[in-house]
Amino acid sequence: MEDAKIQVKDYGDVLNKRHGNLRLRKYAVVSLGFERLWWEEVMSDKGL
């Protein structure tokens, strides 16, 4: 999950730099087998 949070934060930062303030909500999603998902919202360092 920690790797997923890092990836989504980095990708979200790139999108915000490229396209301005998109007001994105970012989520890290990890598969736990075939039937379960685990997700968490990733907040930016700047806040909302």
BELCORPE-V180606 format. One record per run of one state. SS is the DSSP state (2 for helix, 1 for strand, 0 for the rest). FROM is the first residue (numbers start at 0). LEN is the number of residues. If there is no record, write none. Layout:
SS;FROM;LEN
SS;FROM;LEN
//
This chain:
0;0;1
2;1;18
0;19;6
1;25;6
0;31;5
1;36;6
0;42;6
//
